[in-house]
């Protein structure tokens, strides 16, 4: 069992996004809260080469773009999104989500692609 207080969360922000990573000793899974208020990434796509991402939309709405699919996915508060590893994706919208990754997300496996 592991208990992580909000005070231990590590905040980060960038151009149109912010988040709080909850540091864990568990390498099999982790958790973050993200806020996005634009297209992310601004151009192209992002991909996780090692982990799956499970998002629960806490508030707001947006669109998920997948490079290999013709249709876009509109999502809103209460929806859940599962992004597989090696799936190229981008978000657009104004939303907050709880995100769990398995195995645990690390920056070295996260890439931005044109």
HELIX and SHEET records of a PDB file:
HELIX    1   1 UNK A    6  UNK A    8  5                                   3    
HELIX    2   2 UNK A  107  UNK A  109  5                                   3    
SHEET    1   A 5 UNK A  10  UNK A  14  0                                        
SHEET    2   A 5 UNK A  17  UNK A  22 -1                                        
SHEET    3   A 5 UNK A  30  UNK A  36 -1                                        
SHEET    4   A 5 UNK A  89  UNK A 102 -1                                        
SHEET    5   A 5 UNK A  39  UNK A  40 -1                                        
SHEET    1   B 6 UNK A  10  UNK A  14  0                                        
SHEET    2   B 6 UNK A  17  UNK A  22 -1                                        
SHEET    3   B 6 UNK A  30  UNK A  36 -1                                        
SHEET    4   B 6 UNK A  89  UNK A 102 -1                                        
SHEET    5   B 6 UNK A  52  UNK A  66 -1                                        
SHEET    6   B 6 UNK A  73  UNK A  76 -1                                        
SHEET    1   C 6 UNK A  10  UNK A  14  0                                        
SHEET    2   C 6 UNK A  17  UNK A  22 -1                                        
SHEET    3   C 6 UNK A  30  UNK A  36 -1                                        
SHEET    4   C 6 UNK A  89  UNK A 102 -1                                        
SHEET    5   C 6 UNK A  52  UNK A  66 -1                                        
SHEET    6   C 6 UNK A  80  UNK A  83 -1                                        
SHEET    1   D 2 UNK A  45  UNK A  48  0                                        
SHEET    2   D 2 UNK A 110  UNK A 113 -1                                        
END                                                                             
